[in-house]
Amino acid sequence: MKQLRSILIASALLAASLLFSSSSSLSTSTAEEGAAVYIVFVDEPVGEKPEAFHIRTLAAVLGSEESARRAILFHYTHAASGFAAKLTPKQVEELKKQPGVIQVMPSRTYSIHEPTSGAQVQSKSTMLQKFQP
């Protein structure tokens, strides 16, 4: 049952991330040295709005809610619970220790080729290679 939930979450996040394709906000390199975009999977919060839970969870690592708001690029609230944020490797390691955090993984950009004509279609989408809880 737990494996099925993990597969469903991964599939849902993949679908949601394909819909979100903003090239400027999901750049994998940032002005902060060593910072990159990561996708953070979290437990669905009970009795709290997902966005508030995401901010509170990240604020525990970054030191303030204002810093967390600036770092978060996108909230995933429908297909899965999580967010995309600009983080350094050290911040990622600290975030992994926070209650409710299931997984933190780097964002990836893939190019999709059209199978019939061979024409290349550029797609700046965050996709999951494999979800491992």
N, C-alpha and C positions, 0 to 999 in steps of 0.2 A: 504494500500500500504506500509506504514511504517512497519507494522508487518510482511508482506511478505518479505521485505528487511532484517529485523532482522533474520528471519528464514533462508533465503538464506545465509546470512553471517555466521550464526552459523553452518549451514550444510557444507559450504565451508571450514570453519576453522577446523571443525572436520575431514573432509577428508584430509586436508593438514597436520594436526597434527598426524594423523595415519601414514602418510608417513614419518614423522620425528620421528625417535626413537633412539636417541643417549643416551645411559644410562649414560655416563660420564658427558655430558653437561647439562642434565636436572635433576640433582639430586635436591631433594627438600630441602636439608639442605646444607648450604654453610659455608665457614670459617667465614663470617661476622655474628656476633651474631644477631639472630633474622631475618636474611635475608632468603628468600626462592624464588623460581621461580614463577613468575606471567606471565600470558598471558595478553597483553594489546591490546585492540581493538581500532583502531583509524579511523577517517574519511579518505577516500582516498584523498591524497594531490593533489591539482591542481597546475600544473606548477612546480612541484618539484619531484625529485625521492623519492619513498617511504622510502628507507633506510636513506636518508638525513633528511627527515621529522621525522622519528623515533628517530634518534640521536638528532636532535634539540629539539624535545619534551622532551626527557628524560634528556638532558643536562640542561634544565630549572630547573629541580628538583635536579639533582646531582651536578650542579655547573660548569661542563666543558664537552666539547664534548669527551675528552679522557676518562673521567669517564663513560660517557654514552656508548662509544664503548666497554669498558671492561665489563660493566654490561649486555649488550645485548647478548643473546645466539643465537637467531635466528630471522630472519625477515620473516614475512608472507607477500608476495607481489602478489601472483597469485589468490588464492581463496578468500582471504580477506586481509585487510590491518591491520597490527599489528606486534607485536614482543613479544618474550619471554625474560625476563630479571630477574636478581637476584636483589631483592629489599627488604628493611626492611618495616615493617608495616607503619612507619612514611612516608617513601618515597612513598608508595602506596597511602596514603591519599593526599599527595601533587600532585602526578601525576594525580589523579582523577579530580583535579581542572584545569588542563591544557586545553587550547583550542584544540578541535579536538579529545580529548580522549572520547571514547564512554563507555568503560567498562574496569575494571581491575579485573582479577579473578585469584585465585591461580591455579597453574598447579597441575594436579592430575595424579597418576599412577595407572593403573588398570591391573588386571590379567584376561586373557581371557581363558575360559575353552572350550575345543573341545567337542561339543555336542554328537558326535557319540561314542567316545571311553572313554570319561571322563578324558583323559590325559590333564594335565594342561600345557598351553603354556604361558610363561611369556612374556608380552609385555609392555615395558616402553614407553607408548604413552601418549600424552596429549590429553584428551578428554573433551568435554563439557558435563556437566550434563544438564544444561538448560541455554539458552541464554536469559537474561532479559535486554533490553536496558535501 
